[in-house]
């Protein structure tokens, strides 16, 4: 009887200690949960969008300054460096192009009496200077070349039968297949990249390039000094097609329906002027910090969360990149500070990566997957945040493929955040996410990849345009994203029976 009483007492004591431990965990969790404040996050965002960092174009001294500022905050919170040589930085060389002024775009309209009417277009609504353009001026006929693709293995060539030497090519972004769920997409995806399109234009002898890209700032394009580049919006496009009895949309619909090119000489002449300087000495980096796990076995496993730190820099006016992607950076910083200061020991390691070069070709994420800090088979998941700062709802994309991992975010929202939440998953065998995101780099490299986003956007979006400033984000949704990430990662890192 005495032994039974002692055993019962031990059970009660163990249960009591477990309850106390759970209460202590919850107390610590909530203390830092409530410390994530939108006011502090907004002050960080305003710093990231300040003139000091000049739009954070990869390769520039200003980008490096922004990286040093982020690294300084990680150090302040006691987050260990995990970059090269025991510091926070994973360096890479990256030449860049500075755009010295807005340049110009002019339509030259020949009249029957031999005179010339010149129509000048407005920056930034109607045109945007090519951010990797060669320097100089070109006046030539415009030749429409569809998507600018030459794919002999697909029996498709937008340049077939068309001579573009010394001329200005007009082309669309993307490819005829726009749905990653379509099995044919894999065959075409390599041709959707801006870099390829410019290189193919140069290969065919074009001297100028008009890119139908909504007149956006876009450094994600190759540099070649022999070609002058300009992005255009709806009005110049309509003027080029005026009198041709068709539209760009009609032609794209035809190409998508037949997979046969529809290229032609437009008969219109334009002048593109660009004032640029190339900087071959450019350098950039990823910023990598880590909270090392406390469990002697589980600390060899890592959960990685990342966002691109770079924006698109300056071309006439600065593009501060608040939504794209200061929002993702600041969301992670909010969660990282809380994780570091909570006093809750994390059994698994958690890594924070702030990528350079996303806007310039996914350079930083490619570098990490080629030179990882943790082996891929020890990486639980990579979670990407990009433009996570507008709207009223939450989303986790690709999460349903890994239901056990998704549940940490669903439960965090259900118990603590209480926002509407959407989840989605890619079709097996298809590419994950957008082809020009850090998430797809990790997915294609074989990592379990997830992406956190927001839904029900209601603020105007200045995508790659002046106006992407701190007042263009919804700071309260950013606070809740950071809180959800903090709770989910805490629980994911500490689950002894984690499944995926």
N, C-alpha and C positions, 0 to 999 in steps of 0.2 A: 504493500500500500504506500509505504514511504517513497519507493522508487517511482511509483505512478505520480505521486504528488510532485516530486522533483522534476520529472519529465514534463509534466503539465506546466510547471512554473517556468522551465526553460523555454517551452513553446510560447508561453505568454510573453516572456521577455524578448524572444526573437521577433515575435509579431510586433511588439511595441517598438523595438529598435527599427524594424522595417518601416513601420508607420512614420516614425520620427524621421527616418532617412528620406522617405517619399515626401513628407512635409517640408523637409529642408531643401530637397531638390526643387519642389514647386515654388517655394519662397524665393530661392535664388533665381529660378527661371523668370518669375514674374517681375522681380526687381529690375533686371536688365531689360525685360520686355517693355516695361513702362519707361525705361531710360531712353529708348529709341524715340526721338522727338523730331517732328517735322521742322521746327525752327532751326535746330542744329544742322539737319540735313540740307536745308535751304542755304544756310551760310556756307556749307561746303560746296554746294552747286554754284553759288555766286562766285566763289573763289576759282572754281574750275573754269568758269566762263568769263573770267576777268581779262582785261587787256594784257596782263602779264603773260598769259599763255597763248594769246593771238590765234585762237581756233585750233590749237593742238595738232597741226599737220605733222604727220610722221616724218621724221628726219630732221626737223627743225630744232634749233636750240630751245624754242618755246615748248615744244613737246617734251623734251628732256626735262625742262623745269617742272612741267606738270607731273611727270613720272617721279621726280625727286620729292615733290610735295606729297603725293600719295604714299610713297615709301616712308616719308617722315611721320605720317599719321599711323602707319602700321607699327613703326618702331615705338611711337608714343604709347601705343596700347599693349606693347609687349609681344607682338606677333613676330615670330622669328623670320629672318630672311631665308629664302629658298631658291635664290637665283644663282648666278655663276660666282664662284670663289667666295662663298659664304656671305654674299650681299643680296640685295633685293632685286638685282637687275639681270636680265638675260638679254645680252646685247646683240645687235645685228647692224651691219652697214646698210644704209638706205639712202641713195641719192634722191633728191626732191627738186621740184620746180617751183620757183616763186613767180606769182603773177603780179606784175608791177603796176598794172592799171586794168581797167575793164575792157580794153581793146574796143573793137567795133564790128558790127555786121551790117552790110548794106546790100540791098537789092538794086541791080542796075537794069533799068527798063528802057530798052531801045525804042524810039518813036519812029514813025513812018518818015518824018522829015530828017532823020539822021541824028536828031538830038538825043540826049540821055537824061532820064529822070532817075534820081537816086533816092531810094527810101531807106532811111536809117532806122534801125530797130532799137528798142529800149531795153536797157539792163535794169534789173535781172529778169523781168517778166517775160521778155520775148527772146532773149538770148543770154548765154552765160559763157564767158571765156573758157576755153579748154585749159584745165588745170595742169595738164602735162603737155601742152602744145609747144611746138617749136616756135621760135621767135621770128616775126616778120609779117608779110602781107601777101595775100594771093587773091587774084581776080580771075575767075574761070567759070566755065559752064558747069552746072550741077547735073550729076548723073545719079539717078535713083538706083540703088543696088539692094533693095529689100532688107534682109537681115545682115548683109555683108559677109555671108558664109560661103566657104568653098569646102565641100565635104565629098570627095570623090567616092569614098566607100558607101555613102548614102545616096549616090547618084544625084547630087544637088550642088549647084554652083551659081551663086548670084552674079558672078562676074562673067559667066559664059557668054561669048559673043558681044561683049561690051568692052570698048577701049576707054580706060579711065586715066591714061597717062597724062599728067599735067592738069587734070581736072579735079573738081571737088565732088567727092562721093557723098551721097545722102543715104543714111541707113538708120534702121530701127534697132533698139536694144532687144535682147532676148533671142528666142528661137521659135520655129513653128510649133514645137511642143512646149506648152507652158505649164502642164500639169505633171508634177513629179510622180504622181501615182500611175501615170501611163507607162507601161513597160518600155516603150520606145524612147522615153525621155533620157535614159542612160546613154543611148547612142549619140544624142545631140548635145548633152549638157556642156561638154567641153567647148562648144562653139558659142555659148551664151556670154562668155566673159568679155568685158570691154577691152581688155588687153589684146585678146585674139583678134578682135574686129579691127583695131587700129593696125596691128601688125600685118593683117591680111590686106588692108587697104594700101599700105606702103609696098608690100610685095607686088601689088598690081600696078604700082606707079602713080597712085593718086598724090596730088600735091596739097589737097585740102580735104577736110572731113567735117560734115555737118551731122551731128548725132541727135536723133530724135529722142531726147531724154528729159523732156519737160523743162529745159533750160535750168539744169541743176549743176551745182558745184560737184565735180566728180574727179578726184585724183586717182581713181581706180582704172587707169588706162595707161598703156605703155607710152614711153617717151621716145620720140624719134625727131631729130631736129629738122628733117626734110618735109614734115607735114604740119600744116596749121589746122588747129582743131577748134570747133565751137559747138556748144550744145544749143539746141533751138527748142522753142515752145510752139504753141499752136498757130500763132499769127504768121511767122515766117514760113511755116510748113504750108499753111493755106495759100499763101502768095505764090509759092513754088508750084503748087498744084493748080493754081487758077488757070482756067481755060483748057485743062487737060481732060475734062469730062470723066474724071475718076477722082478718088480720094485715097489717101494713105490707108485708111481703114478698109476700104473696099479691096485694095490690093492685098493687104495682109490676110483678110478673110479668104481670098482666093488662094493664096499660098498655103494657108493652113488646111484648106479643103483638098488641094491637089498635090501639095509638096513639090510644086514646080515653080521655079523662079519667075518673077515678072519684073525685069529690069529694063530701063530705058533712059534715053537722053531727054532731059526736061526742056531744053532750049532756054532755060533761065540762067542768068549770070549773076553771081554775087561776089562781094569782096569781104574777106575775113582778115582782120588785123589783130595780131597778138603781140603783146609786149611781155616777154617772159625771160627768166634767167635760170639756168640749170646749175644745181649745186651737187656735184659728185661727191662732196665730202660728208654728206648727211649721215647721221647715225641715229639709231632708235633702240628701243628695248621693250621687253615685257617687264612688268613689276610683279614679283612673286613673293608672297608671304605665306606662312604656315603656322597653324597651331598643332604642335606635335601631340599625338595621342599618348595617353598615360598607360594603357594596357600593354604589357610586354609583347604580346602576340598581335593584337588588333591594331597597334599603332603602325604596323607595316602596310595597312590598308589606308587608302586616302579617298576622300570626297573632294572633288574640285568644283569650284564655282568661279565663273569668269565673265568678264565684260570688256569690250574694247574701250580703251582710254582715249584713243585718237579721235579727232573730228576732221573736217575737210579744210581747215585753215582759212585763208583769206584770198579773195579775188575781187579787188575793188572795195568790197565791204567784208568784214569778218563774219564767218559763220561759227558761232560760239559752241554749237553742238550740245545744247542743254538736254533736249530729249534724246538726240542721237549723238553720243550715247552717255552724256553726263548722268542721265537718269539711272542707267544700269550700274555705272561705277559707284554712284552715291548710295544706291540701294544695297550694294554689297558692302560698302564701307560701314553703313549703319548696322548690318548684321554682324560684320567682323568685329566691330568694337564691342558689341554686346556679348558675343561668344568669348572674346578674350578676357572680358572683365567680369563675367558672371560668377566665377568661382566654382563652376561645375566642371569637373574633370571630364574631358572628352576621351573616350577609349580609342577611337579611331582618329587619325590625323585629318585635318581639314585644311585645304589649300585654297588661296585666293589668287587669281591671276588677272591682271589688268593688261590687256593686249595692246601692243603697238601694231600699226600697219593693217588694221582691218579694212579701213576705207581705201587703202592703197593696194589691196590684193590679198587679204587674209594672211599676211606675212607672219605676224606673231604667233597665231594659232598653229600654222604649219610648222614653225620653228619648234614650238613646244612638243608637238606630236612626234617630231623627228628626234628631239633631244629631251625626253621627259625626265622629270625628277623622280617619279615613281613609275615602275613598270606598269604596262597597260593591264595586266592580269591582277594587279594590286589596286587598281583604280575602280572604286565602286561605281561611280558615275561622273560625268562632266555635265554641269548645269550652266547654261548660257543665259545671259540677260542682255537684251538689246532693245532700246527704245521702250523702257518699262517705266513710264511716267506720265501717262495720260489715260483718263477714263475712270470708271467706277467699279469695274469687275476684275477678277483675277483669272489667269489661265496657266495651265501647265501642258505644253505640247510635247508629244512623243512619250508622255508619261504612262499612258495606258498600256504600252508595250511592256513596261516594267511595273506591274500593278503594285508590288510590294513597296517600291520606291515612291510611287505616286501617292500612296496612302499617307506618308508622312506629311505631305503638303495639304492633302485633303483634311486630315485630322487637325493640323495646325489652324487651318482656316475655320473648320467647324467649331473648334473649342475656344479659339481666341480672337479671330479676325471678323468672321461673320459677313464676308462679302459673297456676292455671287461668284461662282467659279466654273470655268469650262475646262475640260480635258480633251485631248485628241491624241491620236496615234497614227504613225505612218503605215501605209500598206506594206506588208513584208516584201522585201526585195527592192523597194523603191528608195530613192534618195530621201533623206530626212531634211525637212526645213527648206529655207531659202538657199539657193545655190551660192549666194554671196554673203554667207554668215560664218562666224567662227564655229557655230554649232555643227554645220555640215562638214567642216574640216575634221572635227573629232568623230563624227558619225562615220564618215568615209574611212577614217583610220581604224575603225573597229571598236570605238569606245561606246559604252551605254550612254546615250546623250539625251538630255532633257532641255527644255527651254521654258523659262518663266516669262509670262507676258501679262498685259492688261487688256481689258475689253471695254466696249462702250465708250470709245474716245469721244470727247465732246469739245476739246480745245482745238483751235486751228493748228495744223501741223505744217511747220516750215522745214520740210525735209530737204536737207542739203541747200538751204537758202538762208540769207540774212533774215533774222527774226527768230531763229531757234535759240532763244534766250531763256533765262530762268522763269520768266512769267509765262512761258509756253508750256510748262509742265503742271501736272496736278500733284502738288506736294503731299497731300494726305494719302493718295494711293501709293506713293513712294514709301511713305512711312509704314504702311501696312504690308507692302511687299517685303521690306526689310524685316519686319516683325515675323512674317510667315517664314521667311528663310531662316531666321534665327532659331525659331522653335523647331522647324523641320530638321535642320542640320544637327541641332543638339540631340534630338531623339534618334536620328539616323546614326549618328556617330556612337551612340551609347547602347544600341540594341545588340545584345549578344547573339540573338538568333536572326540577324538580318538576312532577308532573302531577296533575290532579284532574278 
